[in-house]
């Protein structure tokens, strides 16, 4: 059965952030995700989840200066201490919010650093984070992101993520498979998801081009939703798209796609 989570960073952005929890619940979503919880007290977010009977599905590790254009620090050799501190902070929030999985954004590769050192730093950081999160009962995810939207993003392909999982040797490291990003980078969506299903812990959706609601572009989401059911995908699907208008006005795609 398909389980949809509203991405509160993207959806209901006509509302103040804390008001988006109630809006998501009223729209029929059972779960929520968003980029970062750290701007708000843990207790305040936990209260919004409880009031609206929502599951916190996912959030990211701290990712540097987001407003300043950083998109993660996990591959930056000079930021290891900051990364490790961020793991501890993420665990505190995830525990308070009942969140069972946390995503690690690799970041944009630093141009002045040897590529092998960049990769080695990311692998080492993933080992550290997967061990700490695993001890807390939380899954660690890594997400390939397309290099058209974020030029220079270090992790951009599914096989690259799988190779990292292999090289860390961790049993607590999984793929966050974003259909929009992977359509732009490599296609072969259904075959890839089926082949790598044991390593895919979370899926996100948006259509292409435009990153808008399913049904607005080239991706056959009606097929993919049925396919995910048929192969036994049991995780959440995060709706991480940019609404063309007001969020509620565009939610008809769910009925149109049988979800």
Residue frames relative to the residue before (quaternion, step in Angstrom):
aa qw qx qy qz dx dy dz
X 1.0000 0.0000 0.0000 0.0000 0.00 0.00 0.00
X 0.4461 -0.7057 0.4892 0.2523 3.55 -0.86 0.99
X 0.1039 -0.7760 0.6211 0.0353 3.58 -0.92 0.99
X 0.1422 -0.8208 0.5517 0.0410 3.56 -0.50 1.21
X 0.1292 -0.7653 0.6274 0.0629 3.55 -1.06 0.88
X 0.3822 -0.7132 0.5404 0.2307 3.57 -0.95 0.87
X 0.2915 -0.7280 0.5908 0.1897 3.56 -0.89 0.92
X 0.2701 -0.8270 0.4760 0.1283 3.56 -0.24 1.27
X 0.5234 0.5845 -0.4333 0.4435 3.58 1.23 -0.03
X 0.7588 0.3760 -0.1763 0.5017 3.56 1.05 -0.85
X 0.7595 0.3801 -0.2011 0.4882 3.58 0.85 -0.97
X 0.8235 0.2009 -0.1878 0.4961 3.55 -1.26 0.59
X 0.2991 0.7971 -0.4880 0.1922 3.58 1.11 0.56
X 0.5102 0.5975 -0.4360 0.4388 3.55 1.30 0.24
X 0.6788 0.4501 -0.2663 0.5154 3.58 1.36 -0.15
X 0.5902 -0.5025 0.4729 0.4190 3.54 -1.30 0.24
X 0.6409 -0.5829 0.3220 0.3818 3.57 -0.98 0.81
X 0.7057 0.4785 -0.2944 0.4317 3.60 0.75 -0.94
X 0.6335 0.5222 -0.3332 0.4636 3.58 1.19 -0.40
X 0.5515 0.6432 -0.3874 0.3634 3.58 1.22 -0.29
X 0.5544 0.6067 -0.3975 0.4082 3.59 1.16 -0.47
X 0.6841 0.4702 -0.2810 0.4816 3.57 0.82 -0.98
X 0.6407 0.5291 -0.3311 0.4472 3.58 0.97 -0.82
X 0.6486 0.5152 -0.3190 0.4605 3.59 0.98 -0.83
X 0.6611 0.5041 -0.3093 0.4617 3.58 0.93 -0.87
X 0.6619 0.5058 -0.3076 0.4598 3.59 0.97 -0.83
X 0.6665 0.4906 -0.2940 0.4782 3.56 1.19 -0.53
X 0.6110 -0.6051 0.3325 0.3873 3.58 1.27 0.01
X 0.4649 0.6503 -0.4701 0.3741 3.58 1.22 0.25
X 0.3087 -0.7597 0.5470 0.1686 3.57 -1.03 0.83
X 0.7856 0.2151 -0.1143 0.5688 3.56 1.25 -0.41
X 0.1623 -0.7655 0.6120 0.1144 3.53 -1.29 0.36
X 0.0478 -0.7387 0.6696 0.0602 3.50 -1.37 0.44
X 0.0481 0.7742 -0.6311 0.0068 3.55 -1.28 0.25
X 0.7041 -0.4919 0.2975 0.4169 3.55 -1.23 0.42
X 0.8282 -0.0752 0.1394 0.5376 3.57 0.52 -1.20
X 0.2854 -0.7644 0.5509 0.1755 3.59 -1.03 0.76
X 0.5180 0.7538 -0.3486 0.2048 3.55 1.25 -0.50
X 0.5907 0.5802 -0.3746 0.4171 3.61 1.21 -0.25
X 0.7302 0.3722 -0.2037 0.5356 3.58 1.29 -0.22
X 0.5643 -0.5779 0.4488 0.3823 3.60 -1.11 0.52
X 0.5919 -0.5946 0.4115 0.3561 3.57 -1.00 0.81
X 0.6687 0.5321 -0.3022 0.4224 3.54 0.92 -0.97
X 0.6403 0.5338 -0.3246 0.4468 3.57 1.03 -0.77
X 0.6689 0.4783 -0.2965 0.4858 3.58 0.96 -0.83
X 0.6379 0.5272 -0.3305 0.4538 3.60 0.95 -0.83
X 0.6357 0.5304 -0.3231 0.4584 3.56 1.05 -0.76
X 0.6485 0.5070 -0.3208 0.4684 3.61 0.97 -0.79
X 0.6295 0.5226 -0.3307 0.4705 3.58 1.02 -0.76
X 0.6920 0.4831 -0.2834 0.4554 3.57 0.85 -0.97
X 0.6363 0.5455 -0.3290 0.4351 3.59 0.92 -0.89
X 0.7931 0.3239 -0.1438 0.4955 3.56 0.97 -0.87
X 0.4206 -0.7436 0.4350 0.2844 3.57 1.35 0.29
X 0.3862 0.7222 -0.4672 0.3332 3.53 0.94 1.00
X 0.3511 -0.6971 0.5851 0.2202 3.53 -1.24 0.61
X 0.3242 -0.6987 0.6008 0.2139 3.56 -0.97 0.90
X 0.2265 -0.8384 0.4898 0.0762 3.54 -0.30 1.33
X 0.8093 -0.0833 0.1520 0.5612 3.56 0.91 -0.94
X 0.1478 0.7195 -0.6784 -0.0160 3.48 -1.37 0.43
X 0.5365 -0.6464 0.4477 0.3066 3.58 -1.25 0.28
X 0.5633 -0.5091 0.5154 0.3974 3.50 -1.37 0.21
X 0.6171 -0.4938 0.4245 0.4419 3.62 -1.16 0.32
X 0.1706 -0.8420 0.5117 0.0123 3.56 -0.85 1.03
X 0.6877 -0.4782 0.2906 0.4625 3.58 1.06 0.66
X 0.7346 -0.3829 0.3163 0.4623 3.55 -1.23 -0.55
X 0.2028 -0.8251 0.5190 0.0939 3.56 0.16 1.32
X 0.6666 0.5037 -0.3021 0.4590 3.57 0.88 -0.93
X 0.6971 0.4624 -0.2605 0.4820 3.57 1.14 -0.60
X 0.6692 -0.5420 0.2842 0.4213 3.57 1.27 0.18
X 0.5041 0.6264 -0.4526 0.3855 3.60 1.20 0.01
X 0.1557 -0.8035 0.5725 0.0489 3.56 -1.07 0.79
X 0.7785 -0.1522 0.0660 0.6053 3.52 1.12 0.81
X 0.2155 -0.7897 0.5658 0.0989 3.54 -1.19 0.61
X 0.4145 0.7671 -0.4333 0.2282 3.60 1.26 -0.04
X 0.7245 0.3958 -0.2545 0.5036 3.62 1.15 -0.40
X 0.5414 0.6291 -0.3884 0.4004 3.58 1.28 0.22
X 0.3885 -0.7628 0.4621 0.2316 3.62 -0.39 1.14
X 0.7135 0.4553 -0.2673 0.4606 3.61 1.06 -0.64
X 0.6826 0.4739 -0.2823 0.4794 3.60 1.27 0.12
X 0.2922 0.8029 -0.4888 0.1762 3.61 1.22 0.28
X 0.6560 0.5120 -0.3245 0.4496 3.61 0.89 -0.85
X 0.6464 0.5119 -0.3066 0.4755 3.55 1.01 -0.84
X 0.6309 0.5316 -0.3285 0.4599 3.56 1.03 -0.82
X 0.6796 0.4950 -0.2981 0.4520 3.58 0.84 -0.94
X 0.6177 0.5221 -0.3402 0.4797 3.59 1.03 -0.71
X 0.6494 0.5345 -0.3089 0.4440 3.56 1.03 -0.82
X 0.5927 0.5574 -0.3628 0.4543 3.57 1.10 -0.63
X 0.6586 0.5072 -0.3095 0.4617 3.56 0.92 -0.86
X 0.6546 0.5075 -0.3092 0.4672 3.56 0.97 -0.85
X 0.6480 0.5228 -0.3185 0.4531 3.58 0.96 -0.84
X 0.6371 0.5234 -0.3308 0.4592 3.58 1.00 -0.76
X 0.6228 0.5391 -0.3399 0.4538 3.58 0.97 -0.82
X 0.6949 0.4644 -0.2740 0.4758 3.58 0.87 -0.95
X 0.6619 0.5174 -0.3239 0.4351 3.58 0.85 -0.91
X 0.6414 0.5146 -0.3264 0.4661 3.57 0.97 -0.78
X 0.6782 0.4996 -0.2930 0.4523 3.56 0.89 -0.92
X 0.7416 0.4086 -0.2087 0.4895 3.58 1.06 -0.77
X 0.4405 -0.6998 0.4563 0.3287 3.60 1.22 -0.10
X 0.3842 0.7357 -0.4662 0.3063 3.57 1.20 0.56
X 0.2468 -0.8296 0.4915 0.0960 3.58 -0.61 1.14
X 0.7830 0.1922 -0.1546 0.5711 3.60 1.22 0.07
X 0.1280 -0.7830 0.6085 0.0126 3.53 -1.09 0.91
X 0.3038 -0.7704 0.5405 0.1484 3.55 -0.94 0.94
X 0.2294 -0.7571 0.5996 0.1211 3.54 -1.13 0.80
X 0.2272 -0.7661 0.5896 0.1174 3.57 -0.65 1.12
X 0.4608 -0.7197 0.4488 0.2614 3.56 -0.66 1.13
X 0.3890 -0.7156 0.4856 0.3174 3.54 0.90 -0.96
X 0.5727 -0.5476 0.4803 0.3762 3.52 -1.38 0.10
X 0.4860 -0.6930 0.4476 0.2886 3.57 -0.74 1.05
X 0.4221 -0.6956 0.5137 0.2721 3.62 -0.84 0.92
X 0.4665 -0.7416 0.4129 0.2489 3.56 -0.60 1.16
X 0.7169 0.4786 -0.2540 0.4387 3.59 1.03 -0.71
X 0.6399 0.5307 -0.3147 0.4582 3.61 1.28 0.00
X 0.5695 -0.5988 0.4460 0.3436 3.57 -1.05 0.81
X 0.5375 -0.6638 0.4092 0.3210 3.64 -0.78 0.96
X 0.6357 0.5265 -0.3398 0.4507 3.60 1.03 -0.68
X 0.6426 0.5075 -0.3207 0.4761 3.57 1.07 -0.70
X 0.6013 0.5495 -0.3462 0.4654 3.57 1.10 -0.73
X 0.6887 0.4765 -0.2848 0.4664 3.57 0.84 -0.96
X 0.6560 0.5180 -0.3133 0.4507 3.57 0.91 -0.90
X 0.6257 0.5323 -0.3309 0.4644 3.58 1.06 -0.74
X 0.6613 0.5030 -0.3088 0.4629 3.56 0.91 -0.90
X 0.6501 0.5124 -0.3212 0.4600 3.60 0.90 -0.86
X 0.6673 0.4998 -0.3010 0.4629 3.58 0.90 -0.90
X 0.6566 0.5038 -0.3068 0.4700 3.58 0.96 -0.83
X 0.6482 0.5131 -0.3215 0.4617 3.57 1.01 -0.76
X 0.6073 0.5341 -0.3549 0.4690 3.60 1.03 -0.70
X 0.6571 0.5119 -0.3056 0.4613 3.56 0.88 -0.97
X 0.7185 0.4601 -0.2641 0.4498 3.58 0.73 -1.07
X 0.6587 0.5113 -0.3296 0.4428 3.61 0.88 -0.83
X 0.6401 0.5146 -0.3266 0.4679 3.60 1.04 -0.73
X 0.6871 0.4838 -0.2897 0.4580 3.59 0.84 -0.97
X 0.6856 0.4715 -0.2858 0.4754 3.57 0.90 -0.92
X 0.6298 0.5446 -0.3356 0.4405 3.57 1.00 -0.79
X 0.6439 0.5226 -0.3196 0.4584 3.57 1.00 -0.81
X 0.6966 0.4363 -0.2557 0.5089 3.57 1.23 -0.52
X 0.5286 -0.6575 0.3947 0.3640 3.59 1.28 0.08
X 0.5607 0.5906 -0.3717 0.4457 3.57 1.21 0.57
X 0.3875 -0.7154 0.5334 0.2312 3.58 -0.91 0.90
X 0.2654 -0.7217 0.6152 0.1741 3.54 -1.21 0.66
X 0.1215 -0.7910 0.5989 0.0296 3.54 -0.91 1.02
X 0.1228 -0.7419 0.6480 0.1207 3.54 -1.30 0.46
X 0.2191 -0.8153 0.5337 0.0489 3.55 -0.99 0.95
X 0.2948 -0.7161 0.6033 0.1905 3.59 -0.75 1.01
X 0.0902 -0.8000 0.5931 -0.0051 3.58 -0.90 1.02
X 0.5192 -0.6721 0.4255 0.3125 3.57 -0.94 0.86
X 0.4383 -0.7296 0.4778 0.2174 3.55 -1.07 0.85
X 0.5022 0.6014 -0.4524 0.4260 3.58 1.24 0.31
X 0.6981 0.4320 -0.2565 0.5102 3.57 1.01 -0.83
X 0.7842 0.1130 -0.0521 0.6079 3.58 1.04 -0.77
X 0.2130 -0.8066 0.5385 0.1184 3.61 0.10 1.23
X 0.8122 0.2610 -0.2090 0.4781 3.53 -0.95 0.93
X 0.4056 0.7000 -0.5000 0.3089 3.61 1.21 0.02
X 0.4794 -0.7479 0.3808 0.2565 3.54 -0.65 1.16
X 0.7668 0.3027 -0.1600 0.5429 3.59 0.95 -0.85
X 0.1006 0.8586 -0.4873 0.1238 3.59 -0.28 1.22
X 0.7680 0.2995 -0.1865 0.5345 3.63 1.20 -0.04
X 0.6293 -0.5725 0.3814 0.3615 3.54 -1.17 0.68
X 0.6843 0.4888 -0.3070 0.4455 3.59 0.79 -0.97
X 0.5953 0.5611 -0.3551 0.4525 3.55 1.10 -0.65
X 0.6507 0.5011 -0.3063 0.4813 3.59 1.00 -0.82
X 0.6578 0.5098 -0.3098 0.4599 3.58 0.94 -0.84
X 0.6309 0.5231 -0.3288 0.4692 3.59 1.05 -0.73
X 0.6327 0.5234 -0.3270 0.4677 3.58 1.04 -0.73
X 0.6278 0.5290 -0.3295 0.4664 3.57 0.98 -0.84
X 0.6438 0.5185 -0.3094 0.4700 3.56 0.96 -0.88
X 0.7348 0.4575 -0.2505 0.4336 3.57 0.78 -1.01
X 0.6156 0.5149 -0.3658 0.4713 3.61 1.13 -0.38
X 0.3041 -0.7707 0.5016 0.2488 3.56 1.11 -0.64
X 0.4932 0.6870 -0.4069 0.3453 3.56 1.27 0.26
X 0.3390 -0.7180 0.5722 0.2056 3.54 -1.10 0.76
X 0.6900 0.4406 -0.2701 0.5068 3.58 1.30 -0.07
X 0.5654 0.5468 -0.4082 0.4635 3.55 0.91 0.97
X 0.0164 -0.8239 0.5598 -0.0863 3.55 -0.68 1.20
X 0.5014 -0.6324 0.5044 0.3070 3.52 -1.36 0.21
X 0.2015 -0.6816 0.6854 0.1584 3.50 -1.18 0.75
X 0.1421 -0.8299 0.5387 0.0303 3.55 -0.35 1.27
X 0.1126 -0.7978 0.5920 0.0170 3.54 -0.41 1.29
X 0.3932 -0.7660 0.4590 0.2191 3.57 -0.38 1.27
X 0.6262 0.5366 -0.3428 0.4499 3.58 0.99 -0.76
X 0.6913 0.4768 -0.2905 0.4587 3.57 0.78 -1.00
X 0.7204 0.4507 -0.2677 0.4542 3.59 0.88 -0.89
X 0.5524 0.5597 -0.4031 0.4681 3.59 1.18 -0.34
X 0.6802 0.4895 -0.2878 0.4635 3.57 0.98 -0.85
X 0.7441 0.4339 -0.2314 0.4522 3.59 0.98 -0.79
X 0.8687 0.0350 0.0567 0.4909 3.59 0.84 -0.89
X 0.3420 -0.7369 0.5265 0.2507 3.65 1.06 -0.36
X 0.6570 0.5285 -0.3673 0.3926 3.59 -1.18 -0.65
X 0.1076 0.8631 -0.4884 0.0705 3.55 1.06 0.80
X 0.7267 0.4507 -0.2671 0.4443 3.59 0.59 -1.13
X 0.6808 0.4924 -0.3013 0.4508 3.59 0.83 -0.93
X 0.6560 0.5100 -0.3158 0.4580 3.57 0.98 -0.81
X 0.6551 0.5103 -0.3175 0.4578 3.58 0.89 -0.91
X 0.6668 0.5025 -0.3092 0.4554 3.59 0.88 -0.90
X 0.6864 0.4989 -0.2912 0.4418 3.57 0.87 -0.95
X 0.7885 0.3175 -0.1461 0.5062 3.57 1.01 -0.80
X 0.2386 0.8354 -0.4762 0.1356 3.58 1.27 0.24
X 0.6642 0.5095 -0.3452 0.4243 3.68 0.83 -0.74
X 0.7256 0.4180 -0.2431 0.4896 3.61 1.15 -0.50
X 0.6141 0.5350 -0.3535 0.4601 3.60 1.26 -0.08
X 0.1373 -0.8327 0.5353 0.0344 3.57 -0.43 1.24
X 0.8001 0.0916 -0.0163 0.5927 3.58 1.17 -0.47
X 0.1412 -0.7732 0.6144 0.0694 3.56 -1.12 0.74
X 0.1099 -0.7688 0.6253 0.0767 3.56 -1.14 0.70
X 0.2004 -0.8100 0.5477 0.0615 3.54 -1.14 0.68
X 0.2164 0.6836 -0.6899 0.0996 3.47 -1.43 0.56
X 0.4584 -0.6859 0.4803 0.2978 3.58 -1.12 0.49
X 0.2501 -0.7551 0.5935 0.1227 3.52 -1.32 0.35
X 0.5422 -0.2210 -0.8085 0.0592 1.60 -1.81 1.75
X 0.6626 0.5618 -0.3727 0.3263 3.54 -1.34 0.22
X 0.2440 -0.7958 0.5102 0.2166 3.56 1.21 -0.54
X 0.4047 0.7076 -0.4758 0.3303 3.56 1.04 0.81
X 0.8059 -0.2868 0.2064 0.4750 3.56 -1.33 -0.26
X 0.5792 -0.5317 0.4731 0.3975 3.59 -1.21 0.47
X 0.7342 0.3802 -0.2986 0.4767 3.54 -0.96 0.90
X 0.6481 0.5210 -0.3182 0.4552 3.58 1.26 -0.13
X 0.7871 0.2740 -0.1374 0.5353 3.59 1.24 -0.16
X 0.8067 -0.3657 0.2432 0.3954 3.51 -1.29 -0.54
X 0.6083 0.5842 -0.3656 0.3937 3.62 1.15 -0.37
X 0.3510 -0.7499 0.5301 0.1827 3.57 -0.84 1.06
X 0.1039 -0.8479 0.5187 0.0351 3.55 0.25 1.28
X 0.5610 0.5750 -0.4103 0.4315 3.62 1.05 -0.50
X 0.6605 0.4837 -0.3010 0.4891 3.57 0.95 -0.84
X 0.6985 0.5014 -0.2956 0.4163 3.59 0.78 -1.01
X 0.6283 0.5223 -0.3522 0.4566 3.61 0.98 -0.71
X 0.6639 0.4873 -0.3010 0.4809 3.59 0.93 -0.85
X 0.6353 0.5368 -0.3176 0.4554 3.55 1.04 -0.81
X 0.6500 0.5166 -0.3204 0.4560 3.59 0.91 -0.87
X 0.6277 0.5165 -0.3261 0.4827 3.56 1.04 -0.75
X 0.6983 0.5109 -0.2826 0.4142 3.55 0.84 -1.01
X 0.7261 0.4043 -0.2530 0.4953 3.62 1.07 -0.61
X 0.5632 -0.6666 0.3514 0.3391 3.57 1.28 0.16
X 0.2654 0.7492 -0.5597 0.2344 3.59 1.03 0.67
X 0.1491 -0.8362 0.5268 0.0318 3.58 -0.69 1.11
X 0.5498 0.6405 -0.3918 0.3660 3.59 1.24 -0.09
X 0.6302 -0.5065 0.4245 0.4075 3.51 -1.37 -0.13
X 0.2396 -0.7170 0.6305 0.1762 3.52 -1.35 0.36
X 0.2305 -0.8046 0.5380 0.1003 3.54 -0.51 1.21
X 0.3107 -0.7505 0.5590 0.1667 3.57 -0.81 1.05
X 0.0914 0.8215 -0.5467 0.1342 3.54 0.17 1.35
X 0.3653 0.7246 -0.4985 0.3050 3.54 0.62 1.15
X 0.4648 -0.6497 0.5236 0.2962 3.55 -1.32 0.34
X 0.3601 -0.7432 0.5113 0.2379 3.62 -0.40 1.11
X 0.4931 -0.6636 0.4753 0.3008 3.55 -1.01 0.83
X 0.7741 0.0958 -0.0505 0.6238 3.56 1.16 -0.66
X 0.7688 -0.1909 0.1951 0.5783 3.57 -0.86 -0.92
X 0.6172 -0.6043 0.3552 0.3573 3.56 -0.95 0.89
X 0.6920 0.4939 -0.2961 0.4353 3.58 0.75 -1.05
X 0.6320 0.5510 -0.3347 0.4301 3.60 1.01 -0.74
X 0.7465 0.4148 -0.2247 0.4692 3.58 1.12 -0.56
X 0.4928 0.7095 -0.4087 0.2944 3.59 1.23 0.00
X 0.4296 0.7121 -0.4569 0.3155 3.58 1.23 0.04
X 0.5074 0.6534 -0.4285 0.3632 3.59 1.19 -0.31
X 0.6007 0.5837 -0.3779 0.3947 3.62 1.05 -0.62
X 0.6790 0.4642 -0.2880 0.4904 3.58 0.87 -0.91
X 0.6501 0.5365 -0.3129 0.4378 3.57 1.00 -0.84
X 0.7449 0.3604 -0.2004 0.5244 3.56 1.20 -0.56
X 0.5496 -0.6689 0.3757 0.3307 3.57 1.23 0.29
X 0.6358 0.5030 -0.3522 0.4677 3.57 1.16 0.56
